[in-house]
Amino acid sequence: MSERTGCMVAIDGPAGAGKSTVARAVARRAGCTYIDTGAMYRAVAYRALLDGLQVGSDDRAIGELAGTLTFEFRDSDGGDHLFVDGEDVEGPIRTPEIGNLSSSVSTIPAVREHLVAAQRRMAETRSVVMEGRDIGTVVFPDALLKVFLTASAEERARRRYEQLIAGGEDVSFERVLANQRERDERDSSRAIAPLRRAEDAVEVNSDGMSVEQVIDRVVELLERRLEERDEQGA
């Protein structure tokens, strides 16, 4: 698939659905920039933790912190890493603690305001594949292609459990599944930009599908949308 300009792909879905893996691969095939918005919220949570800020009591300070940070995605060590204020934070933001904290941080209005603005700036001059919870509903409601990537809670927990075990974490599947369900509830019930499928999004349920099959499906959808756009512009 050759590089295309003016391409905006929004991939939303619950935690553990494989959005990062799929979005990264689709971006590479399409010659677009991959943007992991979840990593940006994790980064704010990480920096808030380092500064001793707590959700609930320090929301204003956390919101102000989010507005001071600079975000950049770079190819580092063969992968896409998030750099915040020039620091590679890819490692520390991927812990379960930061993942759970980021879900709470994302409910702070000022944090979302600053990060959505940053995400929109990233797409002003380049084609992007952006994934998160509210890309197709809030950040880019006019995206060329919207995909809602999902899977059962049990399947998503199994994948996360295997990742954690492979990384040396001492966790139980039951605890991972419980955390998965708690996060799903927080993400879907929050007052600001809750997780939901955009009306015009294509739902892709990855239960029983390999990663390559999911990637192929999204690329197929993108190619079809690009062809439709080109035909309309002819």
C-alpha positions as CSV (number, residue, x, y, z in Angstrom):
1,M,0.0,0.0,0.0
2,S,1.6,3.3,-1.1
3,E,1.7,6.4,1.0
4,R,-1.4,8.5,0.8
5,T,-1.8,12.1,1.9
6,G,-4.8,13.6,3.7
7,C,-5.5,10.3,5.4
8,M,-7.0,10.2,8.9
9,V,-7.8,6.8,10.4
10,A,-9.4,6.7,13.8
11,I,-9.2,3.4,15.7
12,D,-11.2,3.2,19.0
13,G,-12.0,0.5,21.4
14,P,-11.7,-0.8,24.9
15,A,-8.4,-1.5,26.7
16,G,-6.7,-4.6,25.6
17,A,-8.4,-4.9,22.2
18,G,-5.1,-4.7,20.3
19,K,-5.5,-1.1,19.1
20,S,-1.8,-0.2,19.4
21,T,-0.5,-3.3,17.6
22,V,-3.1,-2.9,14.8
23,A,-2.8,0.9,14.4
24,R,1.0,0.7,14.3
25,A,1.0,-1.9,11.6
26,V,-1.7,-0.1,9.5
27,A,0.2,3.2,9.8
28,R,3.4,1.5,8.5
29,R,1.6,-0.1,5.5
30,A,-0.1,3.2,4.6
31,G,2.9,5.4,5.2
32,C,1.2,7.4,7.9
33,T,2.3,8.5,11.3
34,Y,1.1,6.3,14.2
35,I,-0.2,8.2,17.3
36,D,-1.1,6.3,20.5
37,T,-3.3,8.7,22.4
38,G,-3.5,6.2,25.3
39,A,0.2,6.6,25.8
40,M,-0.2,10.3,26.1
41,Y,-2.7,9.9,29.0
42,R,-0.4,7.3,30.6
43,A,2.5,9.9,30.3
44,V,0.4,12.5,32.2
45,A,-0.4,9.9,34.8
46,Y,3.3,9.0,35.1
47,R,4.4,12.6,35.5
48,A,1.7,13.3,38.0
49,L,2.8,10.3,40.0
50,L,6.4,11.5,40.0
51,D,5.2,15.0,41.1
52,G,3.2,13.5,44.0
53,L,-0.1,14.6,42.5
54,Q,-3.3,12.6,43.2
55,V,-6.5,12.3,41.2
56,G,-9.3,13.9,43.1
57,S,-7.3,16.2,45.4
58,D,-4.9,17.6,42.8
59,D,-7.0,17.6,39.6
60,R,-6.3,21.3,38.8
61,A,-2.6,20.8,39.1
62,I,-2.7,17.7,37.0
63,G,-4.6,19.6,34.3
64,E,-2.0,22.4,34.4
65,L,0.8,19.8,34.2
66,A,-0.8,18.3,31.0
67,G,-0.7,21.7,29.4
68,T,3.0,22.1,29.9
69,L,4.1,18.8,28.4
70,T,5.4,18.3,24.9
71,F,4.7,15.0,23.2
72,E,6.5,13.4,20.3
73,F,6.4,9.9,18.8
74,R,9.7,8.7,17.5
75,D,11.1,5.5,16.0
76,S,13.4,4.2,18.7
77,D,15.0,0.8,19.0
78,G,12.9,-0.5,16.1
79,G,9.6,0.7,17.7
80,D,7.4,3.7,18.2
81,H,8.3,5.3,21.5
82,L,6.6,8.3,23.2
83,F,9.0,11.1,24.2
84,V,7.7,13.6,26.7
85,D,9.8,16.8,27.1
86,G,12.5,14.9,25.2
87,E,12.5,11.9,27.6
88,D,11.7,8.4,26.3
89,V,8.9,7.3,28.7
90,E,7.8,4.1,26.8
91,G,9.0,1.8,29.5
92,P,7.7,3.4,32.7
93,I,4.2,4.2,31.3
94,R,3.4,0.6,30.4
95,T,3.1,-0.7,34.0
96,P,-0.3,-1.9,35.3
97,E,-0.2,0.9,37.9
98,I,0.2,3.6,35.4
99,G,-2.4,2.0,33.1
100,N,-5.1,2.1,35.9
101,L,-4.1,5.6,37.0
102,S,-4.3,6.9,33.4
103,S,-7.9,5.8,33.2
104,S,-8.7,8.1,36.2
105,V,-6.5,10.9,34.9
106,S,-8.3,10.9,31.6
107,T,-11.5,11.9,33.4
108,I,-10.1,15.3,34.3
109,P,-11.6,17.9,31.9
110,A,-8.4,20.0,31.6
111,V,-6.2,17.0,30.8
112,R,-8.5,16.0,28.0
113,E,-8.7,19.5,26.7
114,H,-4.9,19.8,26.5
115,L,-4.3,16.4,25.0
116,V,-7.1,16.6,22.4
117,A,-5.6,19.9,21.2
118,A,-2.2,18.3,21.0
119,Q,-3.6,15.3,19.1
120,R,-5.3,17.6,16.6
121,R,-2.0,19.6,16.1
122,M,-0.2,16.3,15.3
123,A,-2.6,15.7,12.4
124,E,-2.5,19.2,10.9
125,T,0.4,18.5,8.5
126,R,0.5,14.8,8.1
127,S,-1.6,11.7,7.5
128,V,-2.1,9.8,10.7
129,V,-3.5,6.6,12.2
130,M,-4.6,7.5,15.7
131,E,-6.0,5.1,18.3
132,G,-7.7,5.7,21.6
133,R,-11.1,5.8,23.2
134,D,-12.7,8.9,21.6
135,I,-10.9,9.5,18.4
136,G,-13.8,8.9,16.1
137,T,-16.4,10.5,18.4
138,V,-14.6,13.6,19.7
139,V,-11.0,14.2,18.4
140,F,-11.6,13.5,14.7
141,P,-15.4,13.0,14.0
142,D,-14.7,13.6,10.3
143,A,-12.0,10.9,10.0
144,L,-11.8,9.2,6.6
145,L,-12.1,5.8,8.3
146,K,-13.4,5.0,11.8
147,V,-12.9,1.5,13.2
148,F,-14.2,0.3,16.6
149,L,-11.8,-2.6,17.5
150,T,-13.1,-4.8,20.3
151,A,-13.0,-8.3,21.8
152,S,-14.6,-10.0,24.8
153,A,-13.3,-9.0,28.3
154,E,-12.0,-12.6,28.8
155,E,-10.0,-12.5,25.5
156,R,-8.6,-9.1,26.3
157,A,-7.6,-10.1,29.8
158,R,-6.0,-13.3,28.5
159,R,-3.8,-11.3,26.1
160,R,-2.8,-8.8,28.8
161,Y,-2.1,-11.6,31.3
162,E,0.2,-13.3,28.8
163,Q,2.0,-10.0,28.2
164,L,2.5,-9.4,31.9
165,I,3.7,-12.9,32.6
166,A,6.2,-12.7,29.7
167,G,7.4,-9.4,31.1
168,G,8.1,-11.0,34.5
169,E,5.1,-9.7,36.4
170,D,3.6,-11.8,39.2
171,V,-0.1,-11.6,38.6
172,S,-3.1,-13.9,38.4
173,F,-5.5,-14.1,35.5
174,E,-8.4,-13.4,37.8
175,R,-6.9,-10.1,39.0
176,V,-6.2,-9.1,35.4
177,L,-9.7,-9.9,34.4
178,A,-11.1,-7.9,37.3
179,N,-9.0,-4.9,36.4
180,Q,-10.1,-5.2,32.8
181,R,-13.8,-5.1,33.8
182,E,-13.2,-2.2,36.2
183,R,-11.5,-0.2,33.6
184,D,-14.2,-0.9,31.0
185,E,-16.8,0.4,33.4
186,R,-14.8,3.6,34.1
187,D,-14.1,4.2,30.5
188,S,-17.6,3.7,29.3
189,S,-19.4,5.5,32.2
190,R,-17.2,8.6,32.5
191,A,-19.0,11.9,32.0
192,I,-16.5,13.3,29.5
193,A,-16.0,11.6,26.1
194,P,-17.0,8.1,27.3
195,L,-15.9,5.1,25.3
196,R,-18.5,4.3,22.7
197,R,-18.7,3.3,19.0
198,A,-19.2,6.2,16.6
199,E,-22.4,5.7,14.6
200,D,-20.4,5.5,11.3
201,A,-17.6,3.3,12.7
202,V,-17.0,-0.2,11.4
203,E,-16.9,-2.7,14.3
204,V,-14.1,-5.3,14.1
205,N,-14.3,-8.0,16.8
206,S,-11.0,-9.7,17.0
207,D,-12.2,-12.8,19.0
208,G,-10.9,-15.8,17.1
209,M,-8.8,-13.7,14.7
210,S,-5.0,-13.5,14.4
211,V,-3.3,-10.1,14.6
212,E,-2.5,-10.3,10.9
213,Q,-6.1,-11.0,10.0
214,V,-7.2,-7.9,12.0
215,I,-4.5,-5.8,10.3
216,D,-5.5,-7.1,6.9
217,R,-9.2,-6.3,7.6
218,V,-8.4,-2.7,8.6
219,V,-6.1,-2.1,5.6
220,E,-8.8,-3.5,3.4
221,L,-11.3,-1.0,4.8
222,L,-8.9,1.9,4.4
223,E,-8.1,1.0,0.8
224,R,-11.8,0.9,0.1
225,R,-12.4,4.3,1.6
226,L,-9.4,5.8,-0.2
227,E,-10.8,4.5,-3.5
228,E,-14.2,5.9,-2.7
229,R,-12.7,9.3,-1.9
230,D,-10.6,9.3,-5.1
231,E,-13.7,8.4,-7.2
232,Q,-15.7,11.2,-5.6
233,G,-12.9,13.7,-6.3
234,A,-12.5,12.6,-9.9
